[in-house]
């Protein structure tokens, strides 16, 4: 007489596949966060005032959050990059928030005249 011993292997394979499928689909459909940028590295250009009608804030330019806008960070906006040396009043190679705001206010005042 033979005993009907059933191997659980086919059932385990089917169960594993059924459990793994939703995980695989969830991973492929989830949005990926961009990798963090290195210090001074800029990943996406910000809109200039002409393109979007608003001027980006100091914090939006200060990608690495060090309290200053470096030349690399300013390069995302052609107008800020062109005015960088003139706005850098202390000549340290970076714009402080006060230097950025003074240049922005001066630029906005010239446009109103």
NUVEXRO-313100 format. One record per atom (N, C-alpha, C): x negated, y, z; atom name; chain. Coordinates in Angstrom, 1 decimal. Atoms other than C-alpha are relative to their C-alpha. Layout:
N
atom u X v Y w Z atomo CA cadena A
...
end
This chain:
113
atom u -0.8 v -1.2 w 0.0 atomo N cadena A
atom u 0.0 v 0.0 w 0.0 atomo CA cadena A
atom u -0.9 v 1.2 w 0.0 atomo C cadena A
atom u 0.8 v -1.2 w 0.1 atomo N cadena A
atom u -1.3 v 3.3 w -0.9 atomo CA cadena A
atom u 0.7 v 1.2 w 0.8 atomo C cadena A
atom u -0.6 v -1.1 w -0.7 atomo N cadena A
atom u -0.7 v 6.3 w 1.3 atomo CA cadena A
atom u 0.0 v 1.2 w -0.9 atomo C cadena A
atom u -0.1 v -1.2 w 0.8 atomo N cadena A
atom u 0.4 v 9.4 w -0.4 atomo CA cadena A
atom u -0.7 v 1.2 w 0.6 atomo C cadena A
atom u 0.8 v -1.2 w -0.5 atomo N cadena A
atom u -2.4 v 11.8 w 0.7 atomo CA cadena A
atom u -0.1 v 1.0 w -1.1 atomo C cadena A
atom u 0.1 v -1.1 w 1.0 atomo N cadena A
atom u -2.1 v 15.0 w -1.1 atomo CA cadena A
atom u -1.1 v 0.9 w 0.4 atomo C cadena A
atom u 1.0 v -0.9 w -0.3 atomo N cadena A
atom u -5.0 v 17.2 w -1.4 atomo CA cadena A
atom u 0.5 v 1.4 w 0.0 atomo C cadena A
atom u -0.5 v -1.4 w -0.1 atomo N cadena A
atom u -4.4 v 20.8 w -0.3 atomo CA cadena A
atom u -0.7 v 1.0 w -1.0 atomo C cadena A
atom u 0.9 v -0.8 w 0.8 atomo N cadena A
atom u -7.0 v 22.1 w -2.8 atomo CA cadena A
atom u 0.9 v 0.8 w -1.1 atomo C cadena A
atom u -0.8 v -0.8 w 1.0 atomo N cadena A
atom u -4.5 v 23.1 w -5.6 atomo CA cadena A
atom u 0.8 v 1.1 w 0.7 atomo C cadena A
atom u -0.8 v -1.0 w -0.7 atomo N cadena A
atom u -2.3 v 24.8 w -3.1 atomo CA cadena A
atom u -0.8 v 1.2 w 0.6 atomo C cadena A
atom u 0.9 v -1.1 w -0.5 atomo N cadena A
atom u -5.2 v 26.8 w -1.6 atomo CA cadena A
atom u -0.5 v 0.9 w -1.1 atomo C cadena A
atom u 0.4 v -0.8 w 1.1 atomo N cadena A
atom u -6.3 v 27.9 w -5.0 atomo CA cadena A
atom u 1.1 v 0.9 w -0.4 atomo C cadena A
atom u -1.2 v -0.8 w 0.4 atomo N cadena A
atom u -2.8 v 29.1 w -5.9 atomo CA cadena A
atom u 0.2 v 1.1 w 1.0 atomo C cadena A
atom u -0.3 v -1.0 w -1.0 atomo N cadena A
atom u -2.4 v 30.9 w -2.6 atomo CA cadena A
atom u -1.1 v 1.1 w 0.0 atomo C cadena A
atom u 1.1 v -1.0 w 0.1 atomo N cadena A
atom u -5.8 v 32.6 w -2.9 atomo CA cadena A
atom u 0.2 v 0.9 w -1.2 atomo C cadena A
atom u -0.2 v -0.8 w 1.2 atomo N cadena A
atom u -5.0 v 33.8 w -6.4 atomo CA cadena A
atom u 1.2 v 0.9 w 0.2 atomo C cadena A
atom u -1.2 v -0.9 w -0.3 atomo N cadena A
atom u -1.6 v 35.1 w -5.3 atomo CA cadena A
atom u -0.3 v 1.1 w 1.0 atomo C cadena A
atom u 0.3 v -1.0 w -1.0 atomo N cadena A
atom u -3.1 v 37.0 w -2.4 atomo CA cadena A
atom u -1.0 v 1.0 w -0.6 atomo C cadena A
atom u 1.0 v -0.9 w 0.5 atomo N cadena A
atom u -6.0 v 38.4 w -4.4 atomo CA cadena A
atom u 0.5 v 0.9 w -1.1 atomo C cadena A
atom u -0.5 v -0.8 w 1.2 atomo N cadena A
atom u -4.0 v 39.7 w -7.4 atomo CA cadena A
atom u 0.4 v 1.4 w 0.4 atomo C cadena A
atom u -0.4 v -1.4 w -0.3 atomo N cadena A
atom u -2.4 v 42.7 w -5.6 atomo CA cadena A
atom u -1.2 v 0.8 w 0.4 atomo C cadena A
atom u 1.2 v -0.8 w -0.4 atomo N cadena A
atom u -5.7 v 43.7 w -4.1 atomo CA cadena A
atom u -0.8 v 0.5 w -1.2 atomo C cadena A
atom u 0.8 v -0.4 w 1.2 atomo N cadena A
atom u -7.4 v 43.7 w -7.5 atomo CA cadena A
atom u 0.8 v 1.1 w -0.8 atomo C cadena A
atom u -0.7 v -1.0 w 0.7 atomo N cadena A
atom u -4.6 v 45.7 w -9.1 atomo CA cadena A
atom u 0.0 v 1.3 w 0.8 atomo C cadena A
atom u 0.1 v -1.2 w -0.8 atomo N cadena A
atom u -4.6 v 48.2 w -6.2 atomo CA cadena A
atom u -1.3 v 0.7 w -0.2 atomo C cadena A
atom u 1.3 v -0.6 w 0.1 atomo N cadena A
atom u -8.3 v 48.8 w -6.6 atomo CA cadena A
atom u -0.1 v 0.7 w -1.4 atomo C cadena A
atom u 0.1 v -0.5 w 1.4 atomo N cadena A
atom u -8.0 v 49.4 w -10.4 atomo CA cadena A
atom u 0.8 v 1.2 w -0.2 atomo C cadena A
atom u -0.9 v -1.1 w 0.2 atomo N cadena A
atom u -5.2 v 51.9 w -10.1 atomo CA cadena A
atom u -0.2 v 1.2 w 1.0 atomo C cadena A
atom u 0.2 v -1.1 w -1.0 atomo N cadena A
atom u -6.5 v 54.0 w -7.2 atomo CA cadena A
atom u -0.9 v 1.0 w -0.6 atomo C cadena A
atom u 0.9 v -1.1 w 0.5 atomo N cadena A
atom u -8.1 v 57.4 w -8.0 atomo CA cadena A
atom u -1.3 v -0.1 w 0.8 atomo C cadena A
atom u 1.3 v 0.0 w -0.6 atomo N cadena A
atom u -11.8 v 57.6 w -7.3 atomo CA cadena A
atom u -0.4 v 1.4 w 0.4 atomo C cadena A
atom u 0.5 v -1.3 w -0.4 atomo N cadena A
atom u -13.2 v 60.5 w -5.3 atomo CA cadena A
atom u -1.4 v 0.2 w -0.7 atomo C cadena A
atom u 1.3 v -0.2 w 0.6 atomo N cadena A
atom u -16.2 v 62.1 w -7.0 atomo CA cadena A
atom u -1.1 v -0.2 w 1.0 atomo C cadena A
atom u 1.1 v 0.2 w -1.0 atomo N cadena A
atom u -19.5 v 61.3 w -5.4 atomo CA cadena A
atom u -0.4 v 1.4 w 0.5 atomo C cadena A
atom u 0.4 v -1.3 w -0.5 atomo N cadena A
atom u -20.8 v 64.0 w -3.1 atomo CA cadena A
atom u -1.2 v 0.5 w -0.8 atomo C cadena A
atom u 1.0 v -0.7 w 0.7 atomo N cadena A
atom u -23.1 v 66.5 w -4.7 atomo CA cadena A
atom u -1.2 v 0.2 w 0.9 atomo C cadena A
atom u 1.2 v -0.3 w -0.7 atomo N cadena A
atom u -26.7 v 67.0 w -3.7 atomo CA cadena A
atom u -0.1 v 1.5 w 0.2 atomo C cadena A
atom u 0.2 v -1.4 w -0.4 atomo N cadena A
atom u -27.8 v 70.3 w -2.2 atomo CA cadena A
atom u -0.4 v 0.8 w -1.3 atomo C cadena A
atom u 0.2 v -0.9 w 1.2 atomo N cadena A
atom u -27.6 v 73.0 w -4.9 atomo CA cadena A
atom u 0.5 v -0.6 w -1.3 atomo C cadena A
atom u -0.5 v 0.6 w 1.3 atomo N cadena A
atom u -26.1 v 70.6 w -7.5 atomo CA cadena A
atom u 1.5 v 0.4 w -0.1 atomo C cadena A
atom u -1.4 v -0.4 w 0.2 atomo N cadena A
atom u -22.8 v 71.8 w -9.0 atomo CA cadena A
atom u 0.6 v -1.0 w -0.9 atomo C cadena A
atom u -0.6 v 1.0 w 0.7 atomo N cadena A
atom u -20.4 v 69.2 w -10.3 atomo CA cadena A
atom u 1.0 v 0.5 w -1.0 atomo C cadena A
atom u -1.1 v -0.5 w 0.9 atomo N cadena A
atom u -17.5 v 71.2 w -11.9 atomo CA cadena A
atom u -0.1 v 1.5 w 0.0 atomo C cadena A
atom u 0.0 v -1.4 w 0.1 atomo N cadena A
atom u -17.4 v 74.7 w -13.2 atomo CA cadena A
atom u 1.3 v 0.6 w 0.6 atomo C cadena A
atom u -1.2 v -0.7 w -0.5 atomo N cadena A
atom u -15.0 v 77.1 w -11.4 atomo CA cadena A
atom u 0.5 v 1.0 w -1.0 atomo C cadena A
atom u -0.5 v -1.0 w 1.0 atomo N cadena A
atom u -12.7 v 79.3 w -13.4 atomo CA cadena A
atom u -0.5 v 1.4 w 0.4 atomo C cadena A
atom u 0.3 v -1.4 w -0.3 atomo N cadena A
atom u -13.8 v 82.9 w -13.7 atomo CA cadena A
atom u 1.3 v 0.8 w 0.1 atomo C cadena A
atom u -1.2 v -0.8 w -0.1 atomo N cadena A
atom u -11.4 v 85.7 w -13.1 atomo CA cadena A
atom u 0.7 v 0.2 w -1.3 atomo C cadena A
atom u -0.6 v -0.2 w 1.3 atomo N cadena A
atom u -10.9 v 86.2 w -16.8 atomo CA cadena A
atom u 0.8 v -1.3 w -0.4 atomo C cadena A
atom u -0.7 v 1.2 w 0.5 atomo N cadena A
atom u -9.9 v 82.5 w -17.4 atomo CA cadena A
atom u 1.2 v -0.3 w 0.8 atomo C cadena A
atom u -1.2 v 0.4 w -0.8 atomo N cadena A
atom u -7.5 v 82.0 w -14.5 atomo CA cadena A
atom u 0.7 v 1.2 w 0.6 atomo C cadena A
atom u -0.7 v -1.1 w -0.6 atomo N cadena A
atom u -6.6 v 85.5 w -13.4 atomo CA cadena A
atom u -0.3 v 0.3 w 1.4 atomo C cadena A
atom u 0.4 v -0.2 w -1.4 atomo N cadena A
atom u -8.2 v 85.1 w -9.9 atomo CA cadena A
atom u -1.5 v -0.2 w 0.1 atomo C cadena A
atom u 1.5 v 0.2 w -0.2 atomo N cadena A
atom u -11.7 v 85.4 w -8.6 atomo CA cadena A
atom u -0.2 v -1.1 w 1.1 atomo C cadena A
atom u 0.2 v 1.1 w -1.0 atomo N cadena A
atom u -13.0 v 82.3 w -6.8 atomo CA cadena A
atom u -0.6 v 0.6 w 1.3 atomo C cadena A
atom u 0.5 v -0.5 w -1.3 atomo N cadena A
atom u -13.8 v 82.8 w -3.1 atomo CA cadena A
atom u -1.4 v -0.4 w 0.2 atomo C cadena A
atom u 1.4 v 0.3 w -0.3 atomo N cadena A
atom u -17.2 v 82.7 w -1.6 atomo CA cadena A
atom u -0.2 v -1.5 w 0.3 atomo C cadena A
atom u 0.1 v 1.5 w -0.4 atomo N cadena A
atom u -16.5 v 79.2 w -0.1 atomo CA cadena A
atom u 0.1 v -0.9 w -1.3 atomo C cadena A
atom u -0.1 v 0.8 w 1.2 atomo N cadena A
atom u -15.6 v 77.9 w -3.6 atomo CA cadena A
atom u -1.3 v 0.0 w -0.7 atomo C cadena A
atom u 1.3 v 0.0 w 0.6 atomo N cadena A
atom u -19.0 v 79.0 w -4.9 atomo CA cadena A
atom u -1.0 v -0.7 w 0.9 atomo C cadena A
atom u 1.0 v 0.6 w -0.9 atomo N cadena A
atom u -20.9 v 77.8 w -1.8 atomo CA cadena A
atom u 0.3 v -1.5 w 0.1 atomo C cadena A
atom u -0.3 v 1.4 w 0.1 atomo N cadena A
atom u -20.7 v 74.1 w -2.8 atomo CA cadena A
atom u -0.6 v -0.8 w 1.2 atomo C cadena A
atom u 0.7 v 0.7 w -1.0 atomo N cadena A
atom u -23.2 v 72.9 w -0.2 atomo CA cadena A
atom u 0.3 v 0.5 w 1.4 atomo C cadena A
atom u -0.5 v -0.6 w -1.3 atomo N cadena A
atom u -21.6 v 75.0 w 2.6 atomo CA cadena A
atom u -1.2 v 0.4 w 0.9 atomo C cadena A
atom u 1.1 v -0.5 w -0.8 atomo N cadena A
atom u -24.9 v 76.5 w 3.7 atomo CA cadena A
atom u 0.1 v 1.5 w 0.4 atomo C cadena A
atom u -0.2 v -1.4 w -0.3 atomo N cadena A
atom u -23.5 v 80.0 w 4.0 atomo CA cadena A
atom u -0.6 v 1.0 w -1.0 atomo C cadena A
atom u 0.6 v -0.8 w 1.1 atomo N cadena A
atom u -25.2 v 81.2 w 0.8 atomo CA cadena A
atom u 0.3 v -0.6 w -1.3 atomo C cadena A
atom u -0.2 v 0.5 w 1.3 atomo N cadena A
atom u -24.7 v 81.0 w -2.9 atomo CA cadena A
atom u -1.3 v 0.0 w -0.7 atomo C cadena A
atom u 1.3 v 0.2 w 0.6 atomo N cadena A
atom u -27.8 v 79.7 w -4.6 atomo CA cadena A
atom u 0.2 v 0.4 w -1.5 atomo C cadena A
atom u 0.0 v -0.2 w 1.5 atomo N cadena A
atom u -28.7 v 80.4 w -8.3 atomo CA cadena A
atom u 0.7 v -1.1 w -0.7 atomo C cadena A
atom u -0.6 v 1.1 w 0.6 atomo N cadena A
atom u -27.6 v 76.9 w -9.1 atomo CA cadena A
atom u 1.5 v 0.0 w 0.2 atomo C cadena A
atom u -1.4 v -0.1 w -0.2 atomo N cadena A
atom u -24.2 v 77.4 w -7.5 atomo CA cadena A
atom u 0.6 v 1.2 w -0.8 atomo C cadena A
atom u -0.5 v -1.2 w 0.8 atomo N cadena A
atom u -23.8 v 80.8 w -9.2 atomo CA cadena A
atom u 0.1 v -0.3 w -1.5 atomo C cadena A
atom u 0.0 v 0.4 w 1.5 atomo N cadena A
atom u -24.5 v 79.1 w -12.6 atomo CA cadena A
atom u 1.3 v -0.5 w -0.5 atomo C cadena A
atom u -1.3 v 0.5 w 0.5 atomo N cadena A
atom u -20.9 v 77.8 w -12.7 atomo CA cadena A
atom u 0.8 v 1.1 w -0.5 atomo C cadena A
atom u -0.8 v -1.2 w 0.5 atomo N cadena A
atom u -19.7 v 81.3 w -13.5 atomo CA cadena A
atom u -1.0 v 0.9 w -0.7 atomo C cadena A
atom u 1.0 v -0.7 w 0.8 atomo N cadena A
atom u -21.5 v 83.1 w -16.3 atomo CA cadena A
atom u -0.1 v 1.5 w 0.4 atomo C cadena A
atom u 0.1 v -1.4 w -0.4 atomo N cadena A
atom u -20.6 v 86.6 w -15.0 atomo CA cadena A
atom u -0.8 v 0.1 w 1.3 atomo C cadena A
atom u 0.7 v -0.1 w -1.2 atomo N cadena A
atom u -21.8 v 85.9 w -11.5 atomo CA cadena A
atom u -1.5 v -0.3 w -0.2 atomo C cadena A
atom u 1.4 v 0.3 w 0.3 atomo N cadena A
atom u -25.0 v 84.3 w -12.9 atomo CA cadena A
atom u -0.7 v 1.1 w -0.6 atomo C cadena A
atom u 0.6 v -1.1 w 0.6 atomo N cadena A
atom u -25.7 v 87.3 w -15.0 atomo CA cadena A
atom u -0.2 v 1.2 w 1.0 atomo C cadena A
atom u 0.1 v -1.1 w -1.0 atomo N cadena A
atom u -25.2 v 89.7 w -12.0 atomo CA cadena A
atom u -0.8 v -0.5 w 1.2 atomo C cadena A
atom u 0.5 v 0.6 w -1.2 atomo N cadena A
atom u -27.0 v 87.4 w -9.6 atomo CA cadena A
atom u -1.2 v 0.9 w 0.6 atomo C cadena A
atom u 1.2 v -0.8 w -0.5 atomo N cadena A
atom u -30.3 v 89.4 w -9.3 atomo CA cadena A
atom u 0.4 v 1.4 w 0.5 atomo C cadena A
atom u -0.4 v -1.3 w -0.5 atomo N cadena A
atom u -28.5 v 92.7 w -9.0 atomo CA cadena A
atom u 0.8 v -0.1 w 1.3 atomo C cadena A
atom u -0.8 v 0.1 w -1.2 atomo N cadena A
atom u -26.2 v 91.4 w -6.3 atomo CA cadena A
atom u -0.9 v -0.5 w 1.2 atomo C cadena A
atom u 0.9 v 0.5 w -1.1 atomo N cadena A
atom u -29.1 v 89.8 w -4.3 atomo CA cadena A
atom u -0.8 v 1.1 w 0.5 atomo C cadena A
atom u 0.6 v -1.3 w -0.5 atomo N cadena A
atom u -29.9 v 93.0 w -2.4 atomo CA cadena A
atom u -1.3 v -0.3 w 0.8 atomo C cadena A
atom u 1.2 v 0.3 w -0.8 atomo N cadena A
atom u -32.5 v 91.4 w 0.0 atomo CA cadena A
atom u -1.0 v -0.8 w -0.8 atomo C cadena A
atom u 1.0 v 0.7 w 0.8 atomo N cadena A
atom u -34.2 v 89.5 w -2.8 atomo CA cadena A
atom u -0.4 v -1.4 w 0.5 atomo C cadena A
atom u 0.4 v 1.3 w -0.5 atomo N cadena A
atom u -34.1 v 86.1 w -1.0 atomo CA cadena A
atom u 0.4 v -1.2 w -0.9 atomo C cadena A
atom u -0.3 v 1.0 w 0.9 atomo N cadena A
atom u -32.9 v 84.2 w -4.0 atomo CA cadena A
atom u 1.4 v -0.7 w 0.2 atomo C cadena A
atom u -1.3 v 0.5 w -0.3 atomo N cadena A
atom u -29.4 v 83.6 w -2.6 atomo CA cadena A
atom u 0.9 v 1.2 w 0.4 atomo C cadena A
atom u -1.0 v -1.0 w -0.4 atomo N cadena A
atom u -26.2 v 85.6 w -2.1 atomo CA cadena A
atom u 0.6 v -0.3 w 1.3 atomo C cadena A
atom u -0.8 v 0.1 w -1.2 atomo N cadena A
atom u -24.9 v 86.1 w 1.4 atomo CA cadena A
atom u 1.4 v 0.3 w -0.3 atomo C cadena A
atom u -1.4 v -0.3 w 0.3 atomo N cadena A
atom u -21.2 v 86.5 w 1.8 atomo CA cadena A
atom u 0.2 v 1.5 w -0.1 atomo C cadena A
atom u -0.1 v -1.4 w 0.1 atomo N cadena A
atom u -21.7 v 90.2 w 2.3 atomo CA cadena A
atom u -0.5 v 0.5 w -1.4 atomo C cadena A
atom u 0.5 v -0.4 w 1.3 atomo N cadena A
atom u -23.7 v 90.5 w -0.9 atomo CA cadena A
atom u 1.0 v -0.4 w -1.1 atomo C cadena A
atom u -1.0 v 0.4 w 0.9 atomo N cadena A
atom u -21.1 v 88.5 w -2.8 atomo CA cadena A
atom u 1.2 v 0.9 w 0.0 atomo C cadena A
atom u -1.2 v -0.9 w -0.1 atomo N cadena A
atom u -18.2 v 90.6 w -1.5 atomo CA cadena A
atom u -0.3 v 1.4 w -0.5 atomo C cadena A
atom u 0.4 v -1.4 w 0.5 atomo N cadena A
atom u -20.1 v 93.9 w -2.2 atomo CA cadena A
atom u 0.0 v 0.0 w -1.5 atomo C cadena A
atom u 0.0 v 0.0 w 1.5 atomo N cadena A
atom u -20.7 v 92.9 w -5.8 atomo CA cadena A
atom u 1.3 v -0.2 w -0.6 atomo C cadena A
atom u -1.3 v 0.3 w 0.5 atomo N cadena A
atom u -17.2 v 91.6 w -6.3 atomo CA cadena A
atom u 0.9 v 1.3 w 0.1 atomo C cadena A
atom u -0.7 v -1.2 w -0.1 atomo N cadena A
atom u -15.7 v 94.8 w -4.9 atomo CA cadena A
atom u -0.5 v 1.1 w -0.9 atomo C cadena A
atom u 0.5 v -1.0 w 0.9 atomo N cadena A
atom u -18.0 v 97.0 w -7.0 atomo CA cadena A
atom u 0.5 v -0.4 w -1.4 atomo C cadena A
atom u -0.4 v 0.5 w 1.3 atomo N cadena A
atom u -17.1 v 94.9 w -10.1 atomo CA cadena A
atom u 1.5 v 0.3 w -0.2 atomo C cadena A
atom u -1.4 v -0.3 w 0.1 atomo N cadena A
atom u -13.4 v 95.2 w -9.4 atomo CA cadena A
atom u 0.3 v 1.5 w 0.0 atomo C cadena A
atom u -0.1 v -1.5 w 0.1 atomo N cadena A
atom u -13.7 v 99.0 w -8.8 atomo CA cadena A
atom u -0.3 v 0.5 w -1.3 atomo C cadena A
atom u 0.3 v -0.5 w 1.3 atomo N cadena A
atom u -15.3 v 99.5 w -12.1 atomo CA cadena A
atom u 1.0 v -0.4 w -1.0 atomo C cadena A
atom u -1.1 v 0.4 w 0.9 atomo N cadena A
atom u -12.5 v 97.6 w -13.9 atomo CA cadena A
atom u 1.2 v 0.9 w 0.1 atomo C cadena A
atom u -1.2 v -0.8 w -0.2 atomo N cadena A
atom u -9.9 v 99.9 w -12.4 atomo CA cadena A
atom u -0.2 v 1.4 w -0.6 atomo C cadena A
atom u 0.3 v -1.4 w 0.5 atomo N cadena A
atom u -11.6 v 103.1 w -13.7 atomo CA cadena A
atom u 0.3 v 0.1 w -1.5 atomo C cadena A
end
